[in-house]
Amino acid sequence: MSKSKIKKSVIFPLVMLAWLAAMAWIGRDNLAQGKYLRYFGIIGVSLIIILLLYLSLRKKEQLQQRREEEQYGPYEEDEEDKNSKDKN
């Protein structure tokens, strides 16, 4: 019964990358005017921020999952996977 659910740590950075692509397209006039440092600097800083957002959301989800496992125990699927690994 494992439903593939797309996590927030993936959705938000993908939306932000799409937004960055749109803004890079709109700001291409800076590139045409020869303002290379400004154009690529903004894109670079934005990519770093998106990466940090992804890492922080992933860490938050991992901590939340760990807390849930400590409180309620591991999920049945995790126990089945662990048992199949132990048999091998």
The first five atom37 places (N, CA, C, CB, O) and aatype in JSON, in Angstrom:
{
  "aatype": [12, 15, 11, 15, 11, 9, 11, 11, 15, 19, 9, 13, 14, 10, 19, 12, 10, 0, 17, 10, 0, 0, 12, 0, 17, 9, 7, 1, 3, 2, 10, 0, 5, 7, 11, 18, 10, 1, 18, 13, 7, 9, 9, 7, 19, 15, 10, 9, 9, 9, 10, 10, 10, 18, 10, 15, 10, 1, 11, 11, 6, 5, 10, 5, 5, 1, 1, 6, 6, 6, 5, 18, 7, 14, 18, 6, 6, 3, 6, 6, 3, 11, 2, 15, 11, 3, 11, 2],
  "atom_mask": [
    [1, 1, 1, 1, 1],
    [1, 1, 1, 1, 1],
    [1, 1, 1, 1, 1],
    [1, 1, 1, 1, 1],
    [1, 1, 1, 1, 1],
    [1, 1, 1, 1, 1],
    [1, 1, 1, 1, 1],
    [1, 1, 1, 1, 1],
    [1, 1, 1, 1, 1],
    [1, 1, 1, 1, 1],
    [1, 1, 1, 1, 1],
    [1, 1, 1, 1, 1],
    [1, 1, 1, 1, 1],
    [1, 1, 1, 1, 1],
    [1, 1, 1, 1, 1],
    [1, 1, 1, 1, 1],
    [1, 1, 1, 1, 1],
    [1, 1, 1, 1, 1],
    [1, 1, 1, 1, 1],
    [1, 1, 1, 1, 1],
    [1, 1, 1, 1, 1],
    [1, 1, 1, 1, 1],
    [1, 1, 1, 1, 1],
    [1, 1, 1, 1, 1],
    [1, 1, 1, 1, 1],
    [1, 1, 1, 1, 1],
    [1, 1, 1, 0, 1],
    [1, 1, 1, 1, 1],
    [1, 1, 1, 1, 1],
    [1, 1, 1, 1, 1],
    [1, 1, 1, 1, 1],
    [1, 1, 1, 1, 1],
    [1, 1, 1, 1, 1],
    [1, 1, 1, 0, 1],
    [1, 1, 1, 1, 1],
    [1, 1, 1, 1, 1],
    [1, 1, 1, 1, 1],
    [1, 1, 1, 1, 1],
    [1, 1, 1, 1, 1],
    [1, 1, 1, 1, 1],
    [1, 1, 1, 0, 1],
    [1, 1, 1, 1, 1],
    [1, 1, 1, 1, 1],
    [1, 1, 1, 0, 1],
    [1, 1, 1, 1, 1],
    [1, 1, 1, 1, 1],
    [1, 1, 1, 1, 1],
    [1, 1, 1, 1, 1],
    [1, 1, 1, 1, 1],
    [1, 1, 1, 1, 1],
    [1, 1, 1, 1, 1],
    [1, 1, 1, 1, 1],
    [1, 1, 1, 1, 1],
    [1, 1, 1, 1, 1],
    [1, 1, 1, 1, 1],
    [1, 1, 1, 1, 1],
    [1, 1, 1, 1, 1],
    [1, 1, 1, 1, 1],
    [1, 1, 1, 1, 1],
    [1, 1, 1, 1, 1],
    [1, 1, 1, 1, 1],
    [1, 1, 1, 1, 1],
    [1, 1, 1, 1, 1],
    [1, 1, 1, 1, 1],
    [1, 1, 1, 1, 1],
    [1, 1, 1, 1, 1],
    [1, 1, 1, 1, 1],
    [1, 1, 1, 1, 1],
    [1, 1, 1, 1, 1],
    [1, 1, 1, 1, 1],
    [1, 1, 1, 1, 1],
    [1, 1, 1, 1, 1],
    [1, 1, 1, 0, 1],
    [1, 1, 1, 1, 1],
    [1, 1, 1, 1, 1],
    [1, 1, 1, 1, 1],
    [1, 1, 1, 1, 1],
    [1, 1, 1, 1, 1],
    [1, 1, 1, 1, 1],
    [1, 1, 1, 1, 1],
    [1, 1, 1, 1, 1],
    [1, 1, 1, 1, 1],
    [1, 1, 1, 1, 1],
    [1, 1, 1, 1, 1],
    [1, 1, 1, 1, 1],
    [1, 1, 1, 1, 1],
    [1, 1, 1, 1, 1],
    [1, 1, 1, 1, 1]
  ],
  "atom_positions": [
    [[0.8, -1.19, 0.0], [0.0, 0.0, 0.0], [0.85, 1.26, 0.0], [-0.91, -0.01, 1.18], [0.43, 2.3, 0.52]],
    [[1.99, 1.19, -0.55], [2.84, 2.38, -0.54], [2.45, 3.29, -1.7], [4.34, 1.99, -0.63], [2.64, 2.95, -2.86]],
    [[1.92, 4.43, -1.36], [1.57, 5.43, -2.35], [2.75, 6.38, -2.5], [0.27, 6.2, -1.95], [3.31, 6.88, -1.52]],
    [[3.12, 6.6, -3.72], [4.23, 7.5, -3.99], [3.74, 8.94, -3.81], [4.81, 7.28, -5.42], [2.94, 9.44, -4.6]],
    [[4.24, 9.58, -2.78], [3.84, 10.95, -2.49], [5.05, 11.86, -2.71], [3.3, 11.09, -1.02], [6.14, 11.61, -2.2]],
    [[4.83, 12.9, -3.48], [5.92, 13.84, -3.73], [6.05, 14.73, -2.49], [5.65, 14.7, -5.02], [5.07, 15.31, -2.03]],
    [[7.24, 14.82, -1.98], [7.47, 15.54, -0.73], [7.64, 17.04, -0.99], [8.71, 14.99, -0.03], [7.97, 17.48, -2.09]],
    [[7.4, 17.81, 0.09], [7.56, 19.26, 0.01], [9.0, 19.63, -0.32], [7.13, 19.92, 1.32], [9.25, 20.64, -0.97]],
    [[9.94, 18.8, 0.14], [11.35, 19.12, -0.1], [11.71, 19.02, -1.58], [12.23, 18.19, 0.71], [12.78, 19.48, -1.99]],
    [[10.84, 18.44, -2.38], [11.07, 18.36, -3.82], [10.21, 19.38, -4.56], [10.77, 16.94, -4.34], [10.67, 20.03, -5.49]],
    [[8.96, 19.52, -4.13], [8.02, 20.4, -4.84], [8.47, 21.86, -4.79], [6.62, 20.27, -4.25], [8.56, 22.5, -5.84]],
    [[8.74, 22.39, -3.6], [9.08, 23.8, -3.47], [10.33, 24.18, -4.25], [9.26, 24.15, -2.01], [10.31, 25.18, -4.97]],
    [[11.43, 23.42, -4.15], [12.59, 23.8, -4.96], [12.33, 23.72, -6.46], [13.76, 22.91, -4.6], [12.88, 24.52, -7.22]],
    [[11.5, 22.77, -6.91], [11.18, 22.7, -8.34], [10.37, 23.91, -8.78], [10.41, 21.41, -8.66], [10.59, 24.45, -9.87]],
    [[9.44, 24.34, -7.95], [8.67, 25.55, -8.27], [9.6, 26.76, -8.3], [7.54, 25.77, -7.24], [9.48, 27.62, -9.18]],
    [[10.52, 26.81, -7.35], [11.46, 27.94, -7.32], [12.4, 27.92, -8.53], [12.29, 27.9, -6.02], [12.75, 28.97, -9.06]],
    [[12.8, 26.72, -8.99], [13.64, 26.64, -10.19], [12.87, 27.1, -11.42], [14.13, 25.2, -10.41], [13.43, 27.78, -12.28]],
    [[11.59, 26.75, -11.51], [10.77, 27.21, -12.63], [10.64, 28.74, -12.59], [9.38, 26.55, -12.6], [10.71, 29.41, -13.62]],
    [[10.45, 29.26, -11.38], [10.36, 30.73, -11.22], [11.67, 31.39, -11.63], [10.0, 31.1, -9.75], [11.67, 32.41, -12.31]],
    [[12.78, 30.8, -11.22], [14.09, 31.35, -11.57], [14.3, 31.32, -13.09], [15.21, 30.55, -10.87], [14.84, 32.27, -13.65]],
    [[13.86, 30.25, -13.74], [13.99, 30.17, -15.19], [13.17, 31.28, -15.86], [13.53, 28.78, -15.7], [13.62, 31.9, -16.82]],
    [[11.97, 31.51, -15.35], [11.14, 32.58, -15.92], [11.79, 33.94, -15.69], [9.72, 32.55, -15.28], [11.79, 34.78, -16.59]],
    [[12.33, 34.16, -14.52], [12.97, 35.45, -14.22], [14.25, 35.62, -15.04], [13.28, 35.56, -12.71], [14.59, 36.73, -15.44]],
    [[14.97, 34.52, -15.28], [16.17, 34.61, -16.11], [15.79, 34.97, -17.54], [16.96, 33.27, -16.08], [16.51, 35.72, -18.2]],
    [[14.67, 34.43, -18.02], [14.21, 34.76, -19.36], [13.81, 36.24, -19.45], [13.02, 33.87, -19.76], [14.15, 36.93, -20.41]],
    [[13.09, 36.7, -18.43], [12.67, 38.1, -18.42], [13.87, 39.03, -18.31], [11.69, 38.36, -17.26], [13.89, 40.1, -18.92]],
    [[14.89, 38.64, -17.53], [16.05, 39.49, -17.3], [17.15, 39.33, -18.32], [0.0, 0.0, 0.0], [18.26, 39.82, -18.11]],
    [[16.88, 38.67, -19.42], [17.93, 38.45, -20.43], [18.39, 39.75, -21.07], [17.44, 37.5, -21.5], [19.42, 39.78, -21.75]],
    [[17.63, 40.83, -20.87], [18.08, 42.14, -21.38], [19.39, 42.56, -20.72], [17.0, 43.21, -21.15], [20.24, 43.17, -21.36]],
    [[19.55, 42.22, -19.43], [20.81, 42.52, -18.75], [21.97, 41.8, -19.43], [20.74, 42.12, -17.26], [23.07, 42.35, -19.54]],
    [[21.72, 40.59, -19.87], [22.76, 39.82, -20.55], [23.09, 40.47, -21.9], [22.3, 38.35, -20.75], [24.25, 40.56, -22.29]],
    [[22.05, 40.91, -22.6], [22.26, 41.56, -23.9], [23.01, 42.88, -23.76], [20.92, 41.79, -24.6], [23.73, 43.29, -24.67]],
    [[22.82, 43.56, -22.61], [23.49, 44.83, -22.39], [24.93, 44.65, -21.89], [22.71, 45.66, -21.38], [25.65, 45.63, -21.7]],
    [[25.34, 43.43, -21.69], [26.71, 43.16, -21.26], [26.89, 43.12, -19.77], [0.0, 0.0, 0.0], [28.03, 43.14, -19.3]],
    [[25.84, 43.07, -19.01], [25.92, 43.01, -17.54], [25.97, 41.54, -17.1], [24.7, 43.74, -16.88], [25.07, 41.02, -16.44]],
    [[27.06, 40.89, -17.51], [27.2, 39.45, -17.26], [27.27, 39.12, -15.77], [28.44, 38.92, -17.95], [26.62, 38.19, -15.3]],
    [[28.06, 39.88, -15.05], [28.24, 39.61, -13.62], [26.92, 39.72, -12.87], [29.27, 40.56, -13.01], [26.61, 38.88, -12.03]],
    [[26.16, 40.75, -13.17], [24.87, 40.93, -12.49], [23.91, 39.79, -12.84], [24.25, 42.3, -12.86], [23.26, 39.23, -11.96]],
    [[23.82, 39.46, -14.12], [22.89, 38.43, -14.59], [23.22, 37.08, -13.98], [22.91, 38.33, -16.12], [22.37, 36.44, -13.36]],
    [[24.46, 36.64, -14.17], [24.85, 35.32, -13.66], [25.02, 35.31, -12.14], [26.13, 34.86, -14.33], [24.86, 34.27, -11.51]],
    [[25.35, 36.45, -11.56], [25.45, 36.54, -10.1], [24.12, 36.31, -9.42], [0.0, 0.0, 0.0], [24.02, 35.57, -8.44]],
    [[23.09, 36.94, -9.96], [21.75, 36.77, -9.4], [21.29, 35.32, -9.56], [20.75, 37.72, -10.08], [20.72, 34.74, -8.64]],
    [[21.55, 34.75, -10.73], [21.17, 33.34, -10.95], [21.94, 32.43, -10.01], [21.43, 32.94, -12.42], [21.36, 31.5, -9.45]],
    [[23.22, 32.68, -9.83], [24.04, 31.84, -8.94], [23.59, 31.92, -7.49], [0.0, 0.0, 0.0], [23.47, 30.89, -6.82]],
    [[23.34, 33.12, -7.01], [22.87, 33.29, -5.63], [21.51, 32.62, -5.46], [22.78, 34.8, -5.26], [21.25, 31.98, -4.43]],
    [[20.64, 32.76, -6.44], [19.32, 32.12, -6.37], [19.44, 30.6, -6.33], [18.46, 32.55, -7.56], [18.71, 29.95, -5.59]],
    [[20.34, 30.04, -7.12], [20.54, 28.59, -7.1], [21.06, 28.11, -5.75], [21.51, 28.18, -8.2], [20.66, 27.04, -5.28]],
    [[21.94, 28.88, -5.14], [22.45, 28.51, -3.81], [21.31, 28.55, -2.79], [23.6, 29.47, -3.39], [21.21, 27.66, -1.94]],
    [[20.47, 29.56, -2.86], [19.34, 29.66, -1.93], [18.37, 28.51, -2.13], [18.61, 31.0, -2.12], [17.86, 27.95, -1.16]],
    [[18.11, 28.13, -3.38], [17.22, 27.01, -3.67], [17.82, 25.7, -3.13], [16.95, 26.89, -5.19], [17.1, 24.87, -2.59]],
    [[19.12, 25.53, -3.28], [19.78, 24.33, -2.75], [19.68, 24.28, -1.23], [21.26, 24.31, -3.18], [19.4, 23.23, -0.65]],
    [[19.91, 25.42, -0.58], [19.78, 25.46, 0.88], [18.35, 25.2, 1.33], [20.25, 26.82, 1.41], [18.13, 24.54, 2.35]],
    [[17.38, 25.69, 0.59], [15.98, 25.42, 0.88], [15.7, 23.92, 0.79], [15.06, 26.19, -0.09], [15.05, 23.35, 1.66]],
    [[16.19, 23.29, -0.27], [16.0, 21.85, -0.44], [16.61, 21.07, 0.71], [16.6, 21.39, -1.77], [15.97, 20.18, 1.27]],
    [[17.83, 21.41, 1.07], [18.52, 20.68, 2.15], [17.82, 20.87, 3.48], [19.97, 21.13, 2.25], [17.69, 19.92, 4.26]],
    [[17.36, 22.08, 3.76], [16.7, 22.32, 5.04], [15.34, 21.63, 5.1], [16.54, 23.82, 5.28], [14.98, 21.08, 6.15]],
    [[14.58, 21.63, 4.02], [13.29, 20.94, 4.01], [13.47, 19.43, 4.13], [12.52, 21.27, 2.74], [12.69, 18.75, 4.81]],
    [[14.49, 18.9, 3.46], [14.76, 17.46, 3.55], [15.14, 17.06, 4.96], [15.87, 17.05, 2.57], [14.69, 16.04, 5.48]],
    [[15.98, 17.87, 5.6], [16.38, 17.6, 6.98], [15.18, 17.65, 7.91], [17.46, 18.61, 7.44], [15.04, 16.81, 8.8]],
    [[14.31, 18.65, 7.71], [13.11, 18.78, 8.53], [12.21, 17.56, 8.38], [12.35, 20.06, 8.15], [11.67, 17.06, 9.36]],
    [[12.03, 17.08, 7.14], [11.21, 15.89, 6.92], [11.82, 14.65, 7.56], [11.01, 15.66, 5.43], [11.09, 13.82, 8.11]],
    [[13.13, 14.52, 7.5], [13.79, 13.38, 8.13], [13.63, 13.42, 9.64], [15.28, 13.36, 7.76], [13.37, 12.39, 10.26]],
    [[13.77, 14.59, 10.25], [13.58, 14.72, 11.69], [12.15, 14.41, 12.09], [13.97, 16.12, 12.15], [11.9, 13.76, 13.11]],
    [[11.2, 14.87, 11.29], [9.79, 14.61, 11.57], [9.5, 13.11, 11.47], [8.89, 15.4, 10.61], [8.78, 12.57, 12.31]],
    [[10.04, 12.45, 10.46], [9.84, 11.01, 10.32], [10.48, 10.26, 11.49], [10.43, 10.51, 8.98], [9.9, 9.3, 12.0]],
    [[11.66, 10.68, 11.91], [12.34, 10.03, 13.03], [11.52, 10.19, 14.31], [13.75, 10.63, 13.22], [11.39, 9.24, 15.09]],
    [[10.95, 11.39, 14.53], [10.11, 11.61, 15.72], [8.86, 10.74, 15.68], [9.72, 13.08, 15.83], [8.45, 10.19, 16.71]],
    [[8.25, 10.62, 14.52], [7.06, 9.78, 14.39], [7.39, 8.32, 14.66], [6.45, 9.94, 13.0], [6.61, 7.61, 15.3]],
    [[8.54, 7.86, 14.17], [8.94, 6.47, 14.41], [9.22, 6.22, 15.88], [10.18, 6.13, 13.58], [8.89, 5.16, 16.41]],
    [[9.83, 7.2, 16.55], [10.09, 7.04, 17.98], [8.8, 7.02, 18.78], [11.0, 8.16, 18.48], [8.68, 6.3, 19.77]],
    [[7.83, 7.8, 18.35], [6.57, 7.89, 19.08], [5.66, 6.71, 18.77], [5.87, 9.2, 18.75], [5.06, 6.14, 19.68]],
    [[5.54, 6.33, 17.5], [4.58, 5.31, 17.1], [5.22, 4.0, 16.67], [3.74, 5.83, 15.98], [4.51, 3.02, 16.45]],
    [[6.52, 3.94, 16.56], [7.21, 2.75, 16.07], [7.37, 2.82, 14.56], [0.0, 0.0, 0.0], [6.75, 3.67, 13.91]],
    [[8.18, 1.95, 14.0], [8.4, 1.98, 12.55], [7.16, 1.54, 11.8], [9.59, 1.08, 12.17], [6.3, 0.85, 12.34]],
    [[7.08, 1.96, 10.55], [5.96, 1.56, 9.7], [6.08, 0.08, 9.36], [5.93, 2.42, 8.41], [7.17, -0.48, 9.42]],
    [[4.98, -0.55, 9.01], [4.97, -1.97, 8.7], [5.88, -2.28, 7.53], [3.56, -2.45, 8.4], [6.57, -3.3, 7.53]],
    [[5.91, -1.41, 6.52], [6.75, -1.63, 5.36], [8.22, -1.63, 5.75], [6.49, -0.56, 4.3], [9.0, -2.41, 5.21]],
    [[8.6, -0.76, 6.66], [9.99, -0.71, 7.12], [10.36, -2.0, 7.83], [10.21, 0.49, 8.04], [11.47, -2.51, 7.65]],
    [[9.46, -2.53, 8.64], [9.73, -3.78, 9.35], [9.87, -4.93, 8.37], [8.64, -4.07, 10.36], [10.74, -5.78, 8.56]],
    [[9.03, -4.98, 7.32], [9.11, -6.03, 6.32], [10.44, -5.95, 5.58], [7.94, -5.94, 5.32], [11.08, -6.97, 5.34]],
    [[10.86, -4.75, 5.22], [12.14, -4.58, 4.54], [13.29, -5.02, 5.43], [12.33, -3.12, 4.12], [14.23, -5.67, 4.96]],
    [[13.22, -4.68, 6.73], [14.27, -5.05, 7.66], [14.32, -6.57, 7.83], [14.05, -4.36, 9.03], [15.4, -7.15, 7.87]],
    [[13.17, -7.22, 7.91], [13.11, -8.67, 8.06], [13.64, -9.38, 6.82], [11.68, -9.1, 8.33], [14.32, -10.4, 6.94]],
    [[13.35, -8.87, 5.64], [13.85, -9.49, 4.41], [15.36, -9.32, 4.3], [13.14, -8.89, 3.17], [16.03, -10.19, 3.77]],
    [[15.91, -8.2, 4.79], [17.36, -8.0, 4.78], [18.05, -8.92, 5.78], [17.7, -6.55, 5.08], [19.14, -9.43, 5.52]],
    [[17.4, -9.13, 6.92], [17.98, -10.0, 7.94], [18.06, -11.44, 7.47], [17.18, -9.93, 9.23], [18.99, -12.15, 7.84]],
    [[17.11, -11.89, 6.66], [17.09, -13.27, 6.18], [18.2, -13.52, 5.16], [15.74, -13.59, 5.56], [18.68, -14.65, 5.04]],
    [[18.6, -12.49, 4.43], [19.62, -12.64, 3.4], [20.94, -12.64, 4.04], [19.56, -11.55, 2.36], [21.96, -12.76, 3.36]]
  ]
}
